[in-house]
């Protein structure tokens, strides 16, 4: 799993992740730019990228966006936690 550091949260911005605003990225090819865009849209403090078959911890963080990829490195699912 790849995690990026927490961005500085400006006053008035959400402090918890909200995956809905990033939903339009589903089906798009994954790259660093898309990861940054998803993080910005969701307001997440951290991002975890999950590839098919990759083991991940079951810990829950309301501040993290999980980007699940398919075998072709396209965004299959975006969820907070």
NUNU-551385 format. One record per residue: residue in three letters; x, y, z of N, C-alpha, C in turn. Coordinates in steps of 0.2 Angstrom, whole numbers, plus 2048, in hexadecimal, padded with zeros to 3 digits. Example, Ala and Ser with C-alpha at 12.3 -4.5 7.8 and 13.67 -1.06 7.14 Angstrom:
NUNU-551385
ATOM   residuo   neast   nnorth   nup   caeast   canorth   caup   ceast   cnorth   cup
ATOM       ALA     842      7E4   827      83E       7EA    827     842      7F0   827
ATOM       SER     840      7F5   823      844       7FB    824     840      800   827
end
This chain:
NUNU-551385
ATOM   residuo   neast   nnorth   nup   caeast   canorth   caup   ceast   cnorth   cup
ATOM       UNK     804      7FA   800      800       800    800     804      806   800
ATOM       UNK     802      80B   7FC      806       811    7FC     802      817   7FF
ATOM       UNK     805      81A   804      802       81F    808     806      826   807
ATOM       UNK     802      82B   806      805       832    805     804      836   80B
ATOM       UNK     809      83B   80D      808       83E    813     802      843   813
ATOM       UNK     7FF      844   819      7F9       849    819     7FA      850   817
ATOM       UNK     7F6      852   813      7F6       859    811     7F5      85E   816
ATOM       UNK     7F7      864   816      7F5       869    81B     7ED      86B   819
ATOM       UNK     7E9      86A   81E      7E2       86B    81E     7E0      873   820
ATOM       UNK     7DE      876   81B      7DC       87D    81C     7D6      87E   81F
ATOM       UNK     7D4      883   823      7CE       884    826     7C8      883   822
ATOM       UNK     7C3      880   824      7BD       87F    820     7BD      879   81B
ATOM       UNK     7C3      876   81A      7C3       870    817     7C1      86A   81B
ATOM       UNK     7BF      864   818      7BD       85F    81C     7C3      85B   81F
ATOM       UNK     7C2      859   825      7C8       855    828     7C7      84E   827
ATOM       UNK     7C2      84C   825      7C1       844    824     7C0      843   81D
ATOM       UNK     7C1      83D   81A      7C1       83C    813     7BA      83B   811
ATOM       UNK     7B8      83E   80B      7B2       83D    808     7B3      83B   801
ATOM       UNK     7B2      834   7FF      7B3       831    7F9     7AF      834   7F3
ATOM       UNK     7A9      836   7F5      7A4       838    7F0     7A7      83D   7EA
ATOM       UNK     7AA      842   7ED      7AC       847    7E8     7B2      844   7E3
ATOM       UNK     7B5      83F   7E5      7BA       83C    7E0     7B7      836   7DC
ATOM       UNK     7B1      835   7DD      7AE       82F    7D9     7AF      82F   7D1
ATOM       UNK     7AF      835   7CF      7B0       836    7C8     7B6      833   7C5
ATOM       UNK     7BB      832   7C9      7C2       82F    7C7     7C1      828   7C6
ATOM       UNK     7BC      825   7C8      7BB       81D    7C8     7BC      81C   7C0
ATOM       UNK     7C0      816   7BF      7C0       814    7B8     7C6      817   7B4
ATOM       UNK     7C9      81C   7B7      7CF       820    7B4     7D5      81C   7B5
ATOM       UNK     7DA      81D   7B1      7E1       81B    7B2     7E4      81E   7B8
ATOM       UNK     7E7      81A   7BC      7EA       81C    7C2     7F1      81F   7C1
ATOM       UNK     7F3      825   7C4      7FA       827    7C4     7FA      82C   7CA
ATOM       UNK     800      82F   7CB      801       833    7D0     7FD      83A   7D0
ATOM       UNK     7FB      83C   7CA      7F7       842    7C9     7F0      840   7CC
ATOM       UNK     7EE      83A   7CA      7E7       838    7CC     7E7      837   7D3
ATOM       UNK     7EC      835   7D6      7EC       834    7DD     7EB      83A   7E1
ATOM       UNK     7EF      83F   7DF      7EF       846    7E2     7E8      849   7E1
ATOM       UNK     7E5      848   7DB      7DE       84B    7DA     7D9      848   7DE
ATOM       UNK     7DA      841   7DF      7D5       83D    7E3     7D6      840   7EA
ATOM       UNK     7DC      841   7ED      7DD       843    7F4     7DA      84A   7F5
ATOM       UNK     7DB      84E   7F0      7D8       855    7F0     7D1      855   7F0
ATOM       UNK     7CE      851   7EC      7C6       851    7EB     7C3      84E   7F1
ATOM       UNK     7C6      849   7F4      7C3       846    7FA     7C5      849   801
ATOM       UNK     7CA      84D   801      7CC       851    807     7CF      84C   80C
ATOM       UNK     7D2      846   809      7D5       841    80D     7DC      844   80F
ATOM       UNK     7DE      842   815      7E5       844    818     7EA      83F   815
ATOM       UNK     7E8      839   813      7EC       834    811     7E9      82F   80B
ATOM       UNK     7ED      82C   807      7EA       828    802     7EE      821   802
ATOM       UNK     7EA      81C   801      7EC       815    801     7EA      813   7FA
ATOM       UNK     7EF      810   7F6      7EE       80D    7F0     7EE      806   7F0
ATOM       UNK     7E9      803   7EE      7E8       7FB    7EF     7E8      7F8   7E8
ATOM       UNK     7EC      7F4   7E7      7EC       7F0    7E0     7E9      7E9   7E1
ATOM       UNK     7E7      7E6   7DC      7E4       7DF    7DD     7E9      7DA   7E0
ATOM       UNK     7E6      7D7   7E5      7E9       7D2    7E9     7EE      7D4   7EE
ATOM       UNK     7EF      7DB   7EF      7F3       7DE    7F4     7F0      7DD   7FB
ATOM       UNK     7F4      7DB   7FF      7F2       7DA    806     7F2      7E1   809
ATOM       UNK     7ED      7E3   80D      7EC       7E9    810     7EA      7E8   818
ATOM       UNK     7EC      7ED   81C      7E9       7EC    823     7E2      7EE   823
ATOM       UNK     7DE      7EC   828      7D7       7ED    829     7D6      7F3   82D
ATOM       UNK     7DB      7F7   82F      7DA       7FD    833     7D6      802   830
ATOM       UNK     7D2      806   833      7CD       80B    830     7D0      812   832
ATOM       UNK     7D0      816   82D      7D2       81D    82E     7CD      821   82B
ATOM       UNK     7C9      825   82E      7C4       82A    82A     7C7      82F   826
ATOM       UNK     7CE      830   827      7D2       835    824     7D5      832   81D
ATOM       UNK     7D5      82C   81C      7D8       829    816     7D4      827   811
ATOM       UNK     7D6      828   80A      7D2       826    804     7D6      820   802
ATOM       UNK     7D2      81B   801      7D5       814    7FE     7D3      815   7F6
ATOM       UNK     7D8      814   7F2      7D7       814    7EB     7D9      80C   7E9
ATOM       UNK     7D3      809   7E7      7D4       802    7E5     7D5      802   7DD
ATOM       UNK     7DA      7FE   7DB      7DB       7FE    7D4     7D9      7F7   7D1
ATOM       UNK     7D8      7F7   7CB      7D7       7F0    7C7     7DD      7EE   7C4
ATOM       UNK     7DD      7E8   7C1      7E3       7E5    7BE     7E7      7EA   7B9
ATOM       UNK     7E3      7EE   7B6      7E5       7F3    7B1     7E8      7FA   7B3
ATOM       UNK     7E8      7FA   7BA      7EA       800    7BE     7E5      806   7BC
ATOM       UNK     7DF      804   7BC      7D9       809    7BC     7D6      809   7C2
ATOM       UNK     7D3      80F   7C4      7D0       80F    7CB     7C9      80B   7CB
ATOM       UNK     7C9      806   7CF      7C3       802    7CF     7BE      804   7D5
ATOM       UNK     7C1      807   7DA      7BD       80A    7E0     7C0      80F   7E4
ATOM       UNK     7BD      813   7E6      7BF       818    7EB     7BB      818   7F1
ATOM       UNK     7BE      817   7F7      7BB       817    7FD     7BF      81A   803
ATOM       UNK     7BC      81D   808      7BF       81F    80D     7C0      81A   813
ATOM       UNK     7C5      81A   817      7C6       815    81C     7CC      813   81D
end
